[in-house]
């Protein structure tokens, strides 16, 4: 639990944030100048004019009433700013171990997840944008933080790099289980990554709700909607005769994609499925060409613009798929929260990265 009762004077306004955020990931959204980065900097201890109270899982980082004001180095907050800010004179390895507190085995495992081991002896100026962001995240996690702050970690990356980096963040979120504040302008990222959204407008909390709820609100008008499912997993096997590759998903279950021999068995991969490419049936389909069929439960349903977006949880694990349908389809099928449905995805609709 993150408890915020924070006041911070800014150039054009005063940031006032009062919120109680559950464990897990919270996306911080809102227009430019709303105070998103300032909020993260205040939590990290980088804004000395911040006043009020910041408590993370019962530990006060700031509590003016009790005279508590921990300096940044004692807050155990991992902060990844927009531009990564790696030390240019240090190697990747030296950047990551700078201030490291986490156990060596845990750091080594993180490096494997982020695929940074081959880059450890390189200098930051030789890295791509996506590699720099992964190093910055690794450095923050190596400090064994009680709270992780990510300030638009995918901003400035092209679409291909964003698709490459986001699955790493999803894997780390699942494996490290660190409460996270994630600043983003992309509603699609928020829906995939976070359980809650904190919307700031003019230095105030305008909304605090589930990400899908924004689809039905005016707040979503200025937020890009890029509704794709990012499903991390590992190659289980190649079936030459069937022309498919089977992928075991980290969240449970398995999906098949067109044969992808360029990815070795056991290799970490990510499946990308557009929400529009998921078909919905109210009964178990028979005689269907789609190879990926799953029983699921509708756990959220929101109208946005001309479409309806469903969040569907698969019965055999924690995997959640986003599905986008027309309102007429939802009405005809009588889909609502709690409905049991079957989801079908054609193998050729899945991108493998």
C-alpha positions as CSV (number, residue, x, y, z in Angstrom):
1,X,0.0,0.0,0.0
2,X,1.3,3.4,-1.0
3,X,-0.3,6.3,1.0
4,X,0.2,9.8,-0.4
5,X,-0.9,13.1,1.2
6,X,1.5,15.3,-0.6
7,X,1.8,19.1,-1.4
8,X,4.5,20.4,-3.7
9,X,4.7,24.0,-5.1
10,X,5.3,24.0,-8.9
11,X,6.1,26.9,-11.3
12,X,2.5,27.3,-12.5
13,X,0.5,25.6,-9.8
14,X,0.7,23.5,-6.6
15,X,0.7,19.7,-6.8
16,X,-1.7,18.2,-4.3
17,X,-2.0,14.5,-4.3
18,X,-4.1,12.5,-1.8
19,X,-4.4,8.8,-2.6
20,X,-4.2,5.3,-1.2
21,X,-2.7,3.0,-3.9
22,X,-2.9,-0.8,-3.5
23,X,0.1,-3.0,-4.0
24,X,1.0,-3.8,-7.6
25,X,1.4,-1.4,-10.5
26,X,-0.3,2.0,-10.7
27,X,-0.2,4.0,-13.9
28,X,0.1,7.7,-13.5
29,X,-1.5,9.5,-16.4
30,X,-2.7,13.0,-17.5
31,X,-1.8,15.8,-19.8
32,X,1.6,17.4,-20.1
33,X,2.3,19.7,-17.1
34,X,-0.2,17.8,-14.8
35,X,2.6,17.0,-12.3
36,X,3.3,13.3,-13.1
37,X,7.1,13.6,-13.1
38,X,7.0,16.0,-10.2
39,X,5.1,13.4,-8.2
40,X,7.7,10.7,-8.9
41,X,10.5,13.0,-8.0
42,X,8.8,13.9,-4.7
43,X,8.4,10.3,-3.8
44,X,12.0,9.6,-4.7
45,X,13.1,12.5,-2.3
46,X,14.4,14.7,-5.1
47,X,12.0,17.6,-4.4
48,X,13.0,19.1,-1.0
49,X,10.0,21.5,-1.1
50,X,7.5,18.6,-0.9
51,X,5.4,18.5,2.3
52,X,3.0,16.1,3.8
53,X,3.2,12.3,4.1
54,X,4.5,9.4,1.9
55,X,4.2,5.9,3.3
56,X,5.1,2.7,1.6
57,X,3.8,-0.5,3.2
58,X,3.8,1.1,6.6
59,X,7.3,2.7,6.3
60,X,7.2,6.5,6.3
61,X,9.5,8.1,3.7
62,X,8.1,11.6,4.5
63,X,5.9,12.6,7.5
64,X,6.2,16.2,8.4
65,X,3.9,15.8,11.4
66,X,6.4,13.3,13.0
67,X,9.5,15.0,11.7
68,X,10.3,12.2,9.3
69,X,12.1,13.1,6.0
70,X,14.3,10.4,4.7
71,X,17.0,11.5,2.2
72,X,16.9,9.9,-1.2
73,X,19.6,7.3,-0.5
74,X,17.7,6.0,2.5
75,X,14.3,5.7,0.8
76,X,15.0,2.5,-1.0
77,X,13.2,3.8,-4.1
78,X,14.3,2.7,-7.5
79,X,13.8,5.6,-10.0
80,X,14.1,5.3,-13.7
81,X,13.8,8.8,-15.3
82,X,12.8,9.4,-18.9
83,X,16.3,9.7,-20.3
84,X,17.8,6.7,-18.4
85,X,20.7,8.9,-17.1
86,X,23.3,6.2,-17.1
87,X,26.8,7.0,-16.0
88,X,28.7,7.5,-19.3
89,X,32.1,6.7,-17.8
90,X,31.0,3.3,-16.4
91,X,30.3,0.1,-18.2
92,X,26.9,-1.5,-18.2
93,X,28.0,-3.9,-15.4
94,X,29.3,-0.9,-13.3
95,X,26.2,1.0,-13.9
96,X,24.0,-1.9,-12.6
97,X,26.1,-2.7,-9.5
98,X,26.4,1.0,-8.5
99,X,24.5,1.0,-5.2
100,X,23.3,-2.6,-5.6
101,X,21.8,-4.2,-2.5
102,X,19.9,-7.1,-3.9
103,X,21.3,-10.6,-3.6
104,X,23.8,-11.6,-6.3
105,X,21.7,-14.6,-7.5
106,X,18.6,-12.3,-7.8
107,X,20.5,-9.7,-9.8
108,X,21.9,-12.5,-12.1
109,X,18.4,-13.7,-12.7
110,X,17.2,-10.2,-13.5
111,X,20.1,-9.8,-16.1
112,X,18.9,-13.0,-17.8
113,X,15.3,-11.8,-17.9
114,X,16.4,-8.5,-19.4
115,X,18.9,-10.2,-21.7
116,X,21.7,-7.9,-20.5
117,X,24.4,-10.4,-19.8
118,X,26.0,-10.1,-23.3
119,X,26.1,-6.3,-22.8
120,X,27.8,-6.1,-19.4
121,X,31.2,-4.9,-20.7
122,X,29.9,-2.3,-23.1
123,X,29.7,1.4,-22.5
124,X,26.4,3.3,-22.5
125,X,27.2,5.3,-25.6
126,X,27.3,2.0,-27.7
127,X,23.7,1.0,-26.6
128,X,20.4,1.4,-28.4
129,X,17.6,3.3,-26.8
130,X,15.9,0.1,-25.8
131,X,19.1,-1.4,-24.3
132,X,19.7,1.8,-22.3
133,X,16.2,1.6,-20.8
134,X,16.7,-2.0,-19.8
135,X,20.0,-1.1,-18.1
136,X,18.3,1.7,-16.3
137,X,15.6,-0.6,-15.0
138,X,18.2,-3.2,-14.0
139,X,20.2,-0.6,-12.1
140,X,17.0,0.5,-10.2
141,X,16.0,-3.0,-9.3
142,X,19.6,-4.0,-8.2
143,X,19.1,-1.6,-5.3
144,X,16.4,-3.9,-4.0
145,X,13.8,-1.1,-3.9
146,X,10.7,-1.1,-1.8
147,X,9.1,0.9,-4.5
148,X,9.9,1.3,-8.3
149,X,9.2,4.5,-10.2
150,X,9.2,4.4,-14.0
151,X,8.8,7.7,-15.8
152,X,7.6,7.0,-19.3
153,X,10.2,4.1,-19.8
154,X,9.1,3.6,-23.4
155,X,8.8,7.2,-24.5
156,X,11.1,8.0,-27.4
157,X,11.3,4.4,-28.5
158,X,9.8,3.4,-31.9
159,X,7.0,0.9,-32.1
160,X,9.3,-2.0,-32.6
161,X,11.5,-1.1,-29.6
162,X,8.4,-0.5,-27.4
163,X,7.1,-4.0,-28.3
164,X,10.5,-5.3,-27.4
165,X,11.0,-3.5,-24.0
166,X,7.4,-3.8,-22.6
167,X,7.5,-7.6,-22.2
168,X,10.7,-7.3,-20.2
169,X,8.9,-5.0,-17.8
170,X,6.0,-7.4,-17.6
171,X,8.3,-10.3,-16.7
172,X,10.0,-8.3,-14.0
173,X,6.7,-7.1,-12.6
174,X,5.7,-10.7,-12.2
175,X,9.0,-12.0,-10.8
176,X,10.0,-9.1,-8.5
177,X,6.6,-8.1,-7.3
178,X,7.7,-4.6,-6.4
179,X,5.0,-1.9,-6.0
180,X,5.4,0.4,-9.0
181,X,4.3,3.9,-10.1
182,X,4.4,3.9,-13.9
183,X,4.1,7.3,-15.8
184,X,2.7,6.9,-19.3
185,X,0.6,8.7,-21.9
186,X,-0.4,5.4,-23.5
187,X,-3.6,3.9,-22.3
188,X,-2.7,0.6,-24.0
189,X,0.4,0.4,-21.8
190,X,-1.6,1.2,-18.7
191,X,-4.2,-1.5,-19.4
192,X,-1.5,-4.1,-20.0
193,X,0.9,-3.1,-17.2
194,X,-1.2,-1.7,-14.3
195,X,-4.1,-2.6,-12.0
196,X,-5.0,1.0,-11.2
197,X,-4.7,4.4,-12.9
198,X,-4.1,7.7,-11.1
199,X,-5.1,10.6,-13.4
200,X,-3.6,14.0,-12.7
201,X,-5.0,17.2,-14.1
202,X,-3.7,20.7,-13.2
203,X,-1.8,19.3,-10.2
204,X,-4.8,17.5,-8.7
205,X,-6.1,13.9,-8.7
206,X,-8.9,13.8,-11.2
207,X,-9.6,10.1,-11.2
208,X,-8.4,6.9,-9.6
209,X,-9.8,3.8,-11.1
210,X,-9.2,0.6,-13.1
211,X,-7.5,1.3,-16.5
212,X,-10.4,0.1,-18.6
213,X,-12.7,2.6,-16.9
214,X,-10.8,5.4,-18.8
215,X,-12.1,4.1,-22.1
216,X,-15.6,5.2,-21.2
217,X,-14.5,8.6,-19.8
218,X,-13.7,11.9,-21.4
219,X,-10.2,11.5,-20.0
220,X,-9.4,9.0,-22.7
221,X,-9.9,11.4,-25.5
222,X,-6.4,12.8,-25.4
223,X,-4.8,9.4,-24.6
224,X,-3.6,7.1,-27.4
225,X,-5.3,3.8,-27.4
226,X,-3.0,1.0,-28.5
227,X,-4.8,-2.1,-27.3
228,X,-2.5,-5.0,-27.8
229,X,-1.9,-8.1,-25.6
230,X,1.8,-8.7,-24.7
231,X,2.2,-12.3,-23.6
232,X,5.7,-13.3,-22.5
233,X,6.6,-16.9,-22.7
234,X,9.2,-19.5,-23.9
235,X,9.4,-21.6,-27.0
236,X,8.3,-25.1,-26.0
237,X,8.6,-27.0,-29.3
238,X,8.6,-26.8,-33.1
239,X,6.2,-28.9,-35.2
240,X,7.5,-29.0,-38.7
241,X,4.7,-31.3,-39.9
242,X,2.0,-29.1,-38.5
243,X,3.8,-25.9,-39.5
244,X,3.5,-24.4,-36.0
245,X,5.6,-23.5,-33.0
246,X,4.2,-24.0,-29.5
247,X,4.9,-21.3,-26.9
248,X,4.4,-21.9,-23.2
249,X,3.1,-18.6,-21.7
250,X,4.7,-17.4,-18.4
251,X,1.2,-16.7,-17.0
252,X,0.1,-20.3,-17.8
253,X,-1.2,-22.1,-20.8
254,X,0.1,-22.5,-24.3
255,X,-0.4,-20.9,-27.7
256,X,0.6,-21.9,-31.2
257,X,2.1,-19.6,-33.8
258,X,3.3,-20.1,-37.4
259,X,6.5,-22.1,-37.5
260,X,9.3,-19.9,-36.2
261,X,12.5,-22.0,-36.4
262,X,14.6,-18.8,-35.9
263,X,13.7,-19.0,-32.2
264,X,15.4,-22.0,-30.4
265,X,13.5,-24.2,-28.1
266,X,13.6,-22.7,-24.6
267,X,14.1,-19.1,-26.0
268,X,12.3,-16.3,-24.3
269,X,9.8,-14.7,-26.6
270,X,6.7,-12.5,-26.5
271,X,3.5,-13.0,-28.4
272,X,1.6,-9.8,-29.5
273,X,-2.1,-10.2,-30.1
274,X,-4.3,-7.2,-31.2
275,X,-7.5,-6.9,-29.1
276,X,-9.4,-6.8,-32.4
277,X,-8.1,-10.2,-33.4
278,X,-9.6,-12.2,-30.6
279,X,-12.9,-13.9,-31.4
280,X,-15.6,-14.5,-28.8
281,X,-18.1,-17.4,-28.6
282,X,-20.7,-18.1,-25.9
283,X,-20.3,-21.9,-26.3
284,X,-17.2,-24.1,-26.9
285,X,-16.5,-23.8,-30.6
286,X,-16.3,-26.9,-32.7
287,X,-15.0,-27.4,-36.2
288,X,-13.0,-24.1,-36.1
289,X,-9.7,-23.5,-37.8
290,X,-8.3,-21.3,-35.0
291,X,-5.7,-23.3,-33.1
292,X,-5.8,-21.2,-29.9
293,X,-9.1,-21.6,-28.1
294,X,-9.5,-20.8,-24.4
295,X,-12.3,-20.8,-21.8
296,X,-12.4,-17.4,-20.0
297,X,-14.5,-15.2,-17.7
298,X,-15.3,-11.5,-18.5
299,X,-13.9,-9.5,-15.6
300,X,-14.4,-6.0,-17.0
301,X,-16.3,-4.4,-19.8
302,X,-16.1,-0.8,-20.9
303,X,-17.5,1.2,-23.8
304,X,-15.1,3.6,-25.5
305,X,-16.0,5.5,-28.6
306,X,-17.5,3.1,-31.1
307,X,-16.1,-0.1,-29.5
308,X,-16.4,-2.2,-26.3
309,X,-13.3,-3.5,-24.6
310,X,-13.4,-6.6,-22.5
311,X,-10.9,-7.9,-20.0
312,X,-11.1,-11.6,-20.0
313,X,-9.3,-13.9,-17.5
314,X,-8.5,-17.4,-18.6
315,X,-9.7,-20.1,-16.3
316,X,-6.5,-22.1,-16.3
317,X,-4.2,-19.3,-15.0
318,X,-3.7,-15.6,-14.3
319,X,-3.5,-14.7,-17.9
320,X,-5.7,-11.8,-19.0
321,X,-6.6,-11.0,-22.6
322,X,-8.0,-7.7,-23.9
323,X,-10.8,-8.1,-26.5
324,X,-12.3,-5.4,-28.6
325,X,-15.9,-5.9,-30.0
326,X,-18.6,-3.8,-31.6
327,X,-21.5,-2.8,-29.2
328,X,-23.9,-4.8,-31.4
329,X,-21.8,-8.0,-30.9
330,X,-21.8,-7.5,-27.2
331,X,-25.6,-6.9,-27.2
332,X,-26.3,-9.9,-29.4
333,X,-24.2,-12.2,-27.4
334,X,-25.5,-10.7,-24.1
335,X,-21.9,-10.3,-22.8
336,X,-21.5,-8.7,-19.4
337,X,-19.1,-8.9,-16.4
338,X,-19.1,-12.4,-15.0
339,X,-20.0,-14.1,-18.4
340,X,-18.3,-17.3,-19.3
341,X,-17.0,-17.1,-22.9
342,X,-14.6,-18.9,-25.2
343,X,-11.8,-16.9,-26.9
344,X,-10.3,-17.9,-30.2
345,X,-7.1,-16.5,-31.8
346,X,-5.8,-17.6,-35.2
347,X,-2.1,-18.5,-35.2
348,X,-1.4,-16.1,-38.1
349,X,-2.9,-13.2,-36.1
350,X,-0.1,-13.5,-33.5
351,X,3.2,-11.6,-33.9
352,X,6.3,-13.3,-32.3
353,X,9.0,-11.0,-31.0
